[in-house]
Amino acid sequence: MSTAATLLILLGLFLLGGVYSFWKQKMPKSVIVVLAAGAVMSLAAGLLRL
């Protein structure tokens, strides 16, 4: 596994944790959607680089 792929996957998981935290805090939906999109894109990029 390359370093870039590992970092992208870790970033995606970190952002997913942020999505969960923001969801529990009842943050605005637009912030949650943008954060979730970033998480999905970084996870996808990390998995494609494997």
N, C-alpha and C positions, 0 to 999 in steps of 0.2 A: 504494500500500500504506500503510495507516495505521500510526501508531507503536505502537498497542496490539497490532496483529496481529504486527508485527515483533518486539516484545518477547516475546510469547507463543511465537512460533516459536523464537526464540533460547533462551528458557528451556527449551523442550522438548528442543532439541538438546543443551543443557548437561546436562540430566537424563539423556538417553540416553548421554552420555559417562560419567556417573556409574554408570549401570547396567553399562556395559562394564567399567569399572574395578573395580566391586565383584564382578562375575562372575569377573574374572581373579584377584582376591584371595581367592576362595572365601568370601565373606561369607555370612551366613545367607540362605536363600532368601526369607524373609519380608521382609527389608529390600529385596532386589532387586525383589520383586513390587510393593511399595508405591512404590518409586522409578519403576519402569516404568509403573505406573498414572498417576502424576503426570505423567510425560513424555508419555504418550499423550493425557491430558486437555488439557494445555497446547498440544500440537501441534494437536489437533482444534479447540480454541477459536481458536487463531491462524488456522488455515486457514478456519474458518467466518466469521471477521471480514474476510477478504480481499474 
